[in-house]
């Protein structure tokens, strides 16, 4: 069954609500066809305005690649009433950000973080350029020059592969209008002014546009949009949206391209359904989710993907090397015939289901839920995210196999070969041009270390400003792919110091989000709260014990009030605060969920003690809403789950202290580069520092509702705390049943067996200064582990065996190199044996086994 929507079907209704997660988008269609969209996010003083045109590269013809992007640039060239650059200057003068970007199916213009008082001005400027461009030749030529520079700086190493594939399959039209040249440039530099004007006059009309205001009062925003845009004529009568591509395309066949790759690349490509054709499109996406990111026999990656275009999808299978064809044959047979379990289906559903709900509303203009909703709505697919869960649940394993059989037959397949060039191998050249070609070849071939070496050498040889930015971008991206976050940030920040270039900022924002995200704006500058305030819930500190400092009872009630306001949760019971001069054991205070005992120590400075009171009161608030005792019981005896839960609980409490008292705990949550490191300090950094970053990331992505979800469905691994994007994606470590077992030796029995997770690996590496730089990349590359403790029946001899599996051979080799030093730093380790296990087919990764003996069982765990 398939379904199809057109704009005519949604223009008849004056307003429609689209509910996605906690966000309600109100969509009204004006008489001229423009869609006005408003959504509240709790912010009244700071708004974001997005203007979306359902116009992109799919509207380009052969010889016009880049025309849609060039018209995007032309919209900044000025109108008869507004000179070039004035819109950006108006927005930026108030501290906002204005820019735009072009994709295959749409073009988005954004005015981000503008004061609410400037909304009418910004909307007026956007309405003016919708139909009022002046097309002054000098100004458009300047924007054309900027585009040429941007294309060269933002080119991706795979752009030639992508555009050649698309050009082949679509035949020089729509999504495959052309191919970028070796410098990364499209046809845009050669297009005349008349082509720009013709494209603008053809497509830039209210019928192709949606205007979104995020923040403030939705009703007022909709009125403002109508006032600014309502009088613009609708445009030609043939601008209705046909979601599916309409045209004749080449018949499938085989093509080959000469490339500078170091390994042959083979692709099987099918032209598939549009987003309007469900459930087939969703079924293909589920198949790609289930069978994607595989490894070939030689360990090289195997890609199974569906591109994200609205009008027509490409289902792509790709492999490299001598065994590529057999690899694709095997994967194709699995797609058509292998049974799919309910558990695998559920996992795939969850990954796709949260595609929209885990997105930020507007914190990153290039990746905004507000933009996605507007684009889908403008194409007549506004309810796609709303109906997605139900449509996913309706799919069965049999449906997937039927859809695969319908769309992925050999007779409908393009075979695309990208042939390698052996001459690019060998020592790195010293000629800059040749060295740049080696770098690009290595990136396209997946040889990331060689690519990094090439671009680092290019920087050493000297480069102009633009090439410096390009090379820094590549190095940032390459290190990011290898999980080397700190080095990736360093390279991107160095590039931004040369030119504040969008491609670098976008990638840096992605890396920062993956590592924990930026904190929301501080909500309070006062130490805690205004004295005398009382909680809205009506509950208070009903009693204190011990020697409470003067006015602290009133202060405690004010803290309760501030916490209720800050966290948007009411207290559900009164509190009793116990004050103590000396708690001993280095304790500053504590809260016991089982007894509801709340103790605040007074042995530190007054501000520190106040922070302790806030922290422990926040635990009481957590307990009243999420039942901390029950959460702890649910972790069972799993140390890994206990640590992950502790990071959620303590991280949120520390976030409250940091935000409400302007306290930067991150300054103290730093692993020293050398010298000894106590396990207690490491644990504290994890629970309070990494835990706080985890909570901050969830808040940035989905507000307090998403933070609450972390209590209702807590992360089960420390890896999810270190990498919150994994928690949001439903990530799970390697099934322990797929890990190699270590057998007991004669006289031994197994006394414990458990995963110690990324936390265990990191603290093991942290024991030696040489291992500390590897904590982040090796931790990120860890796919799973199993730690086994053996006890000999005679005596107190204890043997440890720790099997770890990494996603790449390089990470496994690095662990082998540093393990002797890290093991020597653990005082109880005796006679460590290190066994590289090579590629483990069942585990789909590279294994390493560490074995050693210790004196006593209680000292056995490597993380202690």
C-alpha positions, 0 to 999 in steps of 0.5 A: 500500500502507498499513499500520496499527499499534495499541497491542495489537501492541506490548504483547505484547513486554516490551522493544523497542530502537529505534535512532536514530542513536547513541541506543538507546531501550529501551522496556518496556510495563508490565502496566498499559499504561504504556510505560517508555523509557530511553536513555543519553547518557553523562551519569550525574549529570544526568538528564531525565524526560519524561512523555508522554500521547498526549492533545492538541487532537485529543481536543477537541470543538466549544466546547472549544478549549484544554481539553487545554491547560487540563488540562495546567495543572491538573496543576500545581494539586496533589494530595491529598498534594502542594500546588500548585507543590511539584513545580516547587519540588522540581525547581527547588531542585536547579537543574533545570527543570520545565514542560509543553506541549500539542500536537495529538497529545500533552501533554509534561511535563518535569523537565529536568537533575535530579540523578540522586539525585532520580530516585525523588522526581521519578517519585513526584511524576509518578505521584502527579499521573497519577491524584491531582489534588485539583481544588481550585477556587481552584487550578484557577482560578489555572491557568486565569488563567495559561493565558489570559495565556499564550495571549495572550503566545504567540499567533502572527500566523498563528493565525487563518488556521490555526485557521479553516482547520482548523475549516473542514476538520475541522468543529469537531472533532478538530484543528479544534475551534474558533477563537482569538479576536482576543486569542489566547484559546481556549475554556479561560477559559470552561470549567467545572471539571467539563469539566476533571475529565471530560477528565482522568478520560477520558484521563490513564491509564497506557495513554495514557502513556510515561515517559522517562528520559534519562541514567544506566543504562537498566536502573536507570531502567526499574526506577525507572519500574516501581516508581513507576508499576506499581501505577496501574490501567490505566484504561478498556478503550477507550483503545487508540490508533486512529492515523487519525481516526475520524469524519465530516467536511465535504465539500470546498467553498469558503469565504471569510473577511474578514481584516485582511491587506494582500494576498488569500491563497488556499489549496488544502487537501486532507485527507490520510493519517495517519502510519500510512498509508505510503508515501502520507504519505511521498510527500506529504511528499516532494512538499511538500519538492520543491515547497515554498518557491517564489516567484510571478511577483511574488516573493511566497512560495508555500507547499507544506506537509504539517502534522505531525499524526499522525492526519490530514495537511493538504496545503496550497498557498498564495499571495497577491496578484492572481496567486495562483490562476494560481500555484496552478494552475501548481504543482498541474500541476507536482505532478501532471505534471512529471518529477522527477529522481533528484537532486531525489529524493535531495535530498528524501530526505536532508532527510526522512531526517535529521529525527530523527538531527539532533535533540538528545536532550534539550538543549531540552525543547520540541524533544527527540528523546526526546519524539518517540520517546516520542510515536511509540511511544505511538501505536504508531509506535515504529519509524517513524524506524527504518524511515524511510530504507528507506521513503524509498529505496523511493519512486520518481518514479512513486510520487510522481505516483501518490500526487499523483493519488490525493490531490490531485484538484480534487474533494477540495480545499477552496478557502479565501480570506482576503480583504485589507482595503485600509483597513489600508494607509497611514501608521501610526496613533497609536492603540495599538489600531489600531497593534496591528491594523496590526502583526498584519495586516502579519505575516499579510501577510508585510510584515515591515518594516511589522510591525516599524515598528508594534511598535517604535512601540507600544513607544515609545508605552508598554505594560504588562508583558504587552504589552511581552513580546508586542511583544518576542516579535513583534519577535524573531520578525520580525527572525529571519525577516529574518536580523537575528539580533543584533536578534532576540536583543536584542528577546527578551532585553529581553522576558525581562528583563520576564517570563521567558516560555516563548515568548520563551525557546523562540524565543531558544533556536532563534535561538541554535541557528541561530547556533551553539548553546550550548557543552556543559558544560566538561569540565575546569577544569585548564589542560590535564591532570594531569602523569604521566598516560599515553594509554590507547592506549599511544602517547606522545611518543617524542622531542623536538627543540629545547630542550624546557622542563622537564617538558614531555615528561611534560606532553605525554604527559598532554595526549595522554591528556586529548585521548583522553579528551575526544575519545573517540578514541585516538591511533594512532601516537607523536608527535615534538614539535619545539620552537623559540624563534622561528618567525617570521611570527607563527607560534605552531606548526604541524602538517604532515599530509604530513610529520607534523611537529609544531612548538611555538613558545616565543616567547609566555607559558608558558600560550600555548605549552602551548595551542599544543602542545595545539592542534597535538597535536589536529591530529595526532589528527585526521590519524591518524583522518581523513587531513587531507592527503586531505581537503585534496586533495579540495577541489581548487582551490576556495577556498570548499571549502578555507576551509570545510574549514579552519574544520572542522579549526581550529574543532575544535582551537580547541574543544579548547583552549577547553574543556580550558584554559577559554579564551574565544576568542570574546572575541577573535573580534569584528569591530570596529564601526569602524576598519580590518580586516586580511584576516588577522584576518578570516580568523582569526576565521572559521577559529578563531571561526566554525569553533569555533561550527560544531563546538560546534553539531554536538556539541550536536546529535549529539555526537562522532559528528556532529562526525566526520561533518563530516570524513567528509562535509565542508561544501562552502561557507562558508555552512554554517560560518556557518549549521550548520543548513544543513549538517545540512539538506543545504543547497546554494547556487544552481547556478552554471549558473542565475546570469547570466554576464558576457561577456568584452569585446573582447580579454579572456579568462576566467582564473578563475571561482568562487564566493567564497560568504558569506565573500567577501561578508562580508569585502567588506562588512567593508571599510567600517564601514557594511557591517559591520552588514549582514554577517550579514543579507546573508550569510544572504540570499545564495543564490549567487554567481559571481566572474569574472576577465577578463584583457586580452591586451594589458597587465596590465589585469584586470577583475572581475565579481561576480554575487550572487543574494539571496532577497529584494529588500530584501537586494539593495537594501541591497547596492546601497546599501553597495557603493560604500563597501565597494568604496572600502575595497578599495584596488585597486578602480577604477571600480566599476559597480553593476548591480541586476538585479531578479528573476531567474526562472531563479535564483529571486532578486534579482540584483546585479552588481558590476564593477571593474578592478584593477591586478594579477591577484594583487590581484583577489579582493575578499576579499583 
